[in-house]
Amino acid sequence: MSELMKVSSNPHVRSKTTTSGIMLAVVIALLPAAGFGIYNFGLDALILILVTVASTVLTEYLFEKICKKKITIGDYSAVVTGLLLALNLPSSAPWWIGVVGGVFAILVVKMLFGGLGQNFMNPALGARCFLLISFTSIMTNFDCDAYTGPTPLANLKAGAQINILDMVIGRTGGTIGETSMIAIVIGACFLILLGIIDLRIPGSYIVSFVIFISIFGGHGFDWAYISAHLAGGGLMLGAFFMATDYVTRPITKNGQYLFGILLGVLTGIFRIFGPSAEGVSYAIIIGNLLVPLIEKITLPKAFGKGGEKA
């Protein structure tokens, strides 16, 4: 009788990796971009980051307390949402913008759909798009003590001269966390080395975007033009830190490649043919909405009747 099989419910493959561990690693990976943003834009950026993170954590705590649900702020997912949202805000934005965005991200996009794992779009990007629509003038004003005038990406779209080295380092205007390509890549490498993300989505996103703008951008395969597009705006931050969100990305490998290609094409369409110089946020949200269809197309068929034969 000692050889009886033990029967239990799934999952049968378990890992020591925890949600809190993953989220804490993402927070650490975002620190280089956040730190450079504070260095680049000063105290205003630090205040906006702290207020936004506090608003997301407090909103989740109060919602769960009022609804008598288990308190989940210890998994750090609210911290990640607040930090990502803050890094997508201009440093010139007033502190209450971070509060409004933080409440919307947690309450509307996350908690009202069931909490972590149930949201159908990235909460930080959902909040950013809500703020862009509701407070357009504030969200598109990148003037601060250090920089004035259009962002490098806007200048690129207008055909003006830009300094690519400054864009790569981050000595430019923009949102708090998107300016330094180097800082973002350092954080991304940290997550890749830990095995938390891989290059399927970011790689297919960036490659498809480069191919699209090379064909339709009017400059051919101009490396300076391509580099400026990659270093400018939120493409790198979105590719490595938001498109790879476990909840809102496809679960199948082929689906992740298709998802990345879709994001690259959509971002290219928005940047080349749209009125705005950016387009990453809307591209990822549209991609999130299409994830169920992508998974339906790419889900492997079951072995046996009606499925694939060996």
C-alpha positions as CSV (number, residue, x, y, z in Angstrom):
1,M,0.0,0.0,0.0
2,S,3.0,2.3,0.4
3,E,3.4,2.5,-3.4
4,L,0.0,4.1,-3.8
5,M,0.0,7.0,-6.2
6,K,-0.7,10.4,-4.7
7,V,-3.5,12.3,-6.6
8,S,-3.8,16.0,-6.3
9,S,-5.2,18.9,-8.2
10,N,-3.1,20.9,-10.6
11,P,-0.6,22.6,-10.9
12,H,1.6,19.6,-10.7
13,V,4.8,21.4,-11.7
14,R,5.7,23.9,-8.9
15,S,8.4,26.5,-8.6
16,K,10.0,28.3,-5.6
17,T,9.5,31.6,-7.6
18,T,6.8,33.8,-5.9
19,T,4.8,36.7,-7.2
20,S,6.4,39.0,-4.6
21,G,9.9,37.9,-5.7
22,I,9.2,38.6,-9.3
23,M,7.6,42.0,-8.6
24,L,10.5,43.0,-6.3
25,A,13.0,42.1,-9.0
26,V,11.0,44.3,-11.5
27,V,11.2,47.2,-9.0
28,I,14.9,46.7,-8.7
29,A,15.3,46.6,-12.5
30,L,13.4,49.9,-12.8
31,L,15.6,51.7,-10.3
32,P,18.3,52.7,-12.9
33,A,15.7,54.4,-15.1
34,A,14.0,55.9,-12.0
35,G,17.4,57.1,-10.6
36,F,18.5,58.6,-13.9
37,G,15.1,60.3,-14.2
38,I,15.5,61.9,-10.8
39,Y,19.0,63.0,-11.7
40,N,17.9,64.3,-15.0
41,F,14.7,66.2,-13.9
42,G,15.4,66.9,-10.2
43,L,13.2,66.9,-7.1
44,D,9.9,67.2,-9.1
45,A,10.5,63.7,-10.5
46,L,11.3,62.2,-7.1
47,I,8.1,63.7,-5.6
48,L,6.0,62.5,-8.5
49,I,7.4,59.0,-8.3
50,L,6.8,58.8,-4.5
51,V,3.3,60.2,-4.7
52,T,2.2,57.9,-7.6
53,V,3.6,54.8,-5.9
54,A,1.9,55.7,-2.6
55,S,-1.4,56.3,-4.4
56,T,-1.4,52.8,-6.0
57,V,-0.4,51.0,-2.8
58,L,-2.9,52.9,-0.7
59,T,-5.7,52.5,-3.2
60,E,-5.2,48.7,-3.3
61,Y,-5.1,48.5,0.5
62,L,-8.2,50.6,1.0
63,F,-10.2,48.7,-1.6
64,E,-9.3,45.3,-0.1
65,K,-9.9,46.6,3.4
66,I,-13.4,48.0,2.5
67,C,-14.4,44.9,0.6
68,K,-13.0,42.6,3.3
69,K,-10.6,40.9,0.9
70,K,-7.2,39.6,1.6
71,I,-4.6,42.4,1.7
72,T,-2.2,41.8,-1.2
73,I,0.0,44.9,-1.1
74,G,2.8,42.6,0.1
75,D,3.2,41.1,-3.4
76,Y,4.6,44.5,-4.6
77,S,2.4,44.5,-7.8
78,A,0.9,47.8,-6.8
79,V,4.4,49.2,-6.3
80,V,5.4,48.1,-9.8
81,T,2.2,49.6,-11.3
82,G,2.9,52.9,-9.5
83,L,6.5,53.0,-10.5
84,L,5.8,52.2,-14.1
85,L,3.1,54.9,-14.2
86,A,5.3,57.5,-12.7
87,L,8.1,56.7,-15.2
88,N,5.6,57.4,-17.9
89,L,4.7,60.8,-16.6
90,P,6.4,64.1,-17.5
91,S,8.3,65.6,-14.5
92,S,6.3,68.9,-15.0
93,A,3.0,67.1,-14.2
94,P,1.5,68.2,-10.9
95,W,1.5,65.7,-8.0
96,W,-2.3,65.1,-8.3
97,I,-1.9,63.7,-11.8
98,G,0.0,60.8,-10.2
99,V,-2.8,60.3,-7.6
100,V,-5.5,60.3,-10.3
101,G,-3.6,57.9,-12.5
102,G,-2.7,55.7,-9.6
103,V,-6.3,55.4,-8.4
104,F,-7.5,54.7,-11.9
105,A,-4.8,52.0,-12.6
106,I,-5.5,50.1,-9.4
107,L,-9.3,50.6,-8.9
108,V,-10.6,50.6,-12.4
109,V,-8.1,48.6,-14.5
110,K,-7.0,46.1,-11.8
111,M,-9.3,45.6,-8.8
112,L,-12.7,45.9,-10.5
113,F,-11.7,43.1,-12.8
114,G,-10.7,40.8,-9.9
115,G,-7.2,41.9,-8.9
116,L,-3.8,40.7,-10.0
117,G,-4.0,38.1,-12.8
118,Q,-7.5,39.2,-13.9
119,N,-6.8,42.6,-15.5
120,F,-7.2,42.6,-19.3
121,M,-4.7,45.4,-19.9
122,N,-1.5,46.7,-18.3
123,P,-2.8,48.9,-15.4
124,A,0.0,51.5,-15.7
125,L,-0.5,51.9,-19.4
126,G,-4.3,52.0,-19.0
127,A,-3.9,54.8,-16.5
128,R,-1.5,56.7,-18.8
129,C,-3.8,56.5,-21.7
130,F,-6.7,57.7,-19.5
131,L,-4.5,60.7,-18.4
132,L,-3.5,61.4,-22.0
133,I,-7.1,61.6,-23.0
134,S,-8.3,63.5,-19.9
135,F,-5.4,65.9,-19.4
136,T,-3.8,66.1,-22.8
137,S,-2.0,69.5,-22.2
138,I,-0.5,68.4,-19.0
139,M,0.6,65.0,-20.2
140,T,2.2,66.4,-23.4
141,N,4.0,69.3,-21.7
142,F,7.7,68.2,-21.2
143,D,9.1,71.7,-20.4
144,C,11.0,71.7,-17.1
145,D,14.0,73.5,-15.5
146,A,16.4,71.3,-17.5
147,Y,14.8,71.1,-20.9
148,T,12.3,73.1,-22.9
149,G,10.7,72.7,-26.3
150,P,9.7,69.6,-28.2
151,T,11.0,66.1,-27.3
152,P,13.7,64.6,-29.6
153,L,11.1,62.2,-31.0
154,A,8.9,65.2,-31.9
155,N,11.8,66.9,-33.5
156,L,12.6,63.7,-35.4
157,K,9.1,63.6,-36.8
158,A,9.3,67.2,-37.8
159,G,12.6,66.7,-39.6
160,A,14.7,68.8,-37.2
161,Q,18.2,68.0,-36.1
162,I,18.7,65.7,-33.1
163,N,21.6,64.4,-31.0
164,I,21.5,60.6,-30.9
165,L,24.2,60.3,-28.3
166,D,22.2,62.6,-25.9
167,M,19.1,60.4,-26.6
168,V,21.0,57.2,-25.8
169,I,22.4,58.6,-22.6
170,G,19.2,60.4,-21.6
171,R,20.2,64.1,-21.7
172,T,16.9,65.0,-23.2
173,G,13.3,65.9,-22.4
174,G,10.5,63.3,-22.1
175,T,8.8,61.3,-19.4
176,I,10.7,60.6,-16.2
177,G,11.8,57.0,-17.1
178,E,12.0,56.9,-20.9
179,T,14.9,59.2,-21.6
180,S,17.9,57.0,-20.8
181,M,18.2,54.0,-23.1
182,I,21.2,52.8,-21.2
183,A,19.5,52.8,-17.8
184,I,16.5,50.9,-19.3
185,V,18.7,48.3,-20.9
186,I,20.7,47.7,-17.7
187,G,17.4,47.0,-15.9
188,A,16.2,44.7,-18.7
189,C,19.5,42.7,-18.7
190,F,19.0,42.2,-14.9
191,L,15.5,40.7,-15.5
192,I,16.8,38.5,-18.4
193,L,19.7,37.2,-16.3
194,L,17.2,36.2,-13.6
195,G,15.0,34.5,-16.1
196,I,12.0,36.7,-15.3
197,I,11.7,37.9,-18.9
198,D,13.1,36.6,-22.2
199,L,13.7,38.2,-25.6
200,R,10.7,36.7,-27.5
201,I,8.4,39.7,-27.1
202,P,11.0,42.5,-26.8
203,G,13.1,41.1,-29.7
204,S,10.2,40.5,-32.1
205,Y,8.8,43.9,-31.1
206,I,12.0,45.8,-31.8
207,V,12.9,43.9,-35.0
208,S,9.5,44.3,-36.5
209,F,9.4,48.0,-35.6
210,V,12.9,48.5,-37.3
211,I,11.7,46.7,-40.4
212,F,8.5,48.7,-40.6
213,I,10.1,52.1,-40.2
214,S,12.9,51.1,-42.7
215,I,10.2,50.4,-45.3
216,F,7.7,53.2,-44.6
217,G,9.8,55.8,-42.7
218,G,11.1,57.4,-45.9
219,H,14.7,57.1,-44.9
220,G,15.4,53.5,-45.9
221,F,17.8,51.6,-43.6
222,D,19.3,54.7,-42.2
223,W,21.0,53.6,-38.9
224,A,21.0,57.1,-37.5
225,Y,17.2,57.4,-38.1
226,I,16.5,53.9,-36.7
227,S,18.7,54.6,-33.6
228,A,16.9,57.8,-32.9
229,H,13.5,56.0,-33.0
230,L,14.8,53.2,-30.7
231,A,16.3,55.6,-28.2
232,G,13.5,58.1,-28.3
233,G,10.1,57.9,-26.6
234,G,8.9,54.9,-24.6
235,L,9.7,52.1,-27.0
236,M,12.5,50.5,-24.9
237,L,10.7,50.9,-21.6
238,G,7.5,49.5,-23.1
239,A,9.2,46.6,-24.9
240,F,11.0,45.3,-21.9
241,F,8.9,46.3,-18.9
242,M,5.3,46.5,-20.1
243,A,4.8,44.3,-23.1
244,T,6.3,41.5,-21.1
245,D,3.7,41.7,-18.3
246,Y,2.8,38.1,-17.4
247,V,-0.9,38.8,-17.0
248,T,-1.5,40.7,-20.3
249,R,0.8,38.9,-22.7
250,P,0.1,35.7,-24.6
251,I,1.1,32.4,-22.8
252,T,2.1,30.5,-25.9
253,K,5.6,31.0,-27.4
254,N,4.3,31.5,-31.0
255,G,1.7,33.9,-29.5
256,Q,4.4,35.9,-27.9
257,Y,6.3,36.3,-31.2
258,L,3.1,37.3,-32.9
259,F,2.3,39.7,-30.1
260,G,5.7,41.3,-30.4
261,I,5.3,41.7,-34.2
262,L,1.9,43.2,-33.8
263,L,3.3,45.8,-31.3
264,G,6.1,46.7,-33.7
265,V,3.8,47.2,-36.6
266,L,1.3,49.2,-34.5
267,T,4.0,51.4,-33.0
268,G,5.4,52.0,-36.5
269,I,1.9,53.0,-37.8
270,F,1.3,55.4,-35.0
271,R,4.7,57.0,-35.2
272,I,5.0,57.3,-39.0
273,F,1.4,57.9,-40.0
274,G,-0.2,59.2,-36.8
275,P,-0.4,62.8,-35.7
276,S,1.7,62.1,-32.5
277,A,5.4,61.3,-32.4
278,E,4.8,58.5,-29.9
279,G,2.5,55.4,-30.0
280,V,3.9,52.8,-27.7
281,S,1.2,53.0,-25.0
282,Y,-1.7,52.6,-27.4
283,A,0.1,49.9,-29.4
284,I,0.5,47.8,-26.2
285,I,-3.0,48.3,-25.0
286,I,-4.5,47.3,-28.4
287,G,-2.2,44.3,-28.3
288,N,-3.5,43.4,-24.8
289,L,-7.0,43.5,-26.1
290,L,-6.1,41.1,-28.9
291,V,-4.3,38.6,-26.7
292,P,-7.3,36.2,-26.5
293,L,-7.5,36.1,-30.3
294,I,-3.7,35.6,-30.5
295,E,-3.9,32.7,-28.0
296,K,-6.8,31.1,-29.9
297,I,-4.8,31.1,-33.1
298,T,-1.5,29.9,-31.6
299,L,-2.7,27.5,-28.9
300,P,-1.3,24.0,-29.7
301,K,-3.9,21.4,-30.7
302,A,-4.5,18.5,-28.2
303,F,-3.0,15.2,-29.1
304,G,-5.6,12.6,-30.2
305,K,-9.0,12.9,-31.8
306,G,-9.4,16.2,-33.5
307,G,-5.8,17.1,-32.8
308,E,-2.4,16.6,-34.4
309,K,-1.2,13.1,-35.0
310,A,2.2,12.0,-34.2
